[in-house]
Amino acid sequence: PWVANCVGYNNVAYFGRFLFYVTFLCLYNLILIGKRILNVIDYQNNHSFHYIQDLENTNEKPYPLIFKREMIFIVINLIMLFIVIFLVAPLFAFQVMYATSNTSTIEDRENKKIQVLIDKGEVPNIKYPYDYGWLENLKDVYGSNIFKWLINGRGSGNGIDFKI
């Protein structure tokens, strides 16, 4: 429902990698910012007012561990990260789910409607013919070489003829 028809057989692997890298790098950035915030908290806990007063008797100068500009940047970055993760991570999860079941968004919607008819007993239950198992399905989408999945490559075939 989010992407309408812009993602098709020829570019679904690239779209999946894009979503993976956006999600992964946003989570990585979140970890780095979290470590920075923990460093600031640790600095504040270990450098109390009394410690700074003791430094007045020496030549050492205390320095602020975080400046106002950096704090503003961190807050804005955190807000943007949470928004992007909130929007992109579920989309990535859906794309992985579709790739592992070898279905498209439209096929998934149709399969849910068919399942309702099966539950009512109006149509017989049949196995989905294009589901080869999660690993073979991923190979069909991202290519047969697993080591290239996150770098480059796309599935085999032409998008019209499939093995059954």
Secondary structure, DSSP 4 states (H G I P E B T S, - for coil): --STTS--TTTHHHHHHHHHHHHHHHHHHHHHHHHHHHHHHHHHHHS-HHHHHHHTTSS-----SS-HHHHHHHHHHHHHHHHHHHHHHHHHHHHHHHHHHT--HHHHHHHHHHHHHHHHTSS-----TT---HHHHHHHHH-S-GGGTTTS---SS-SS----
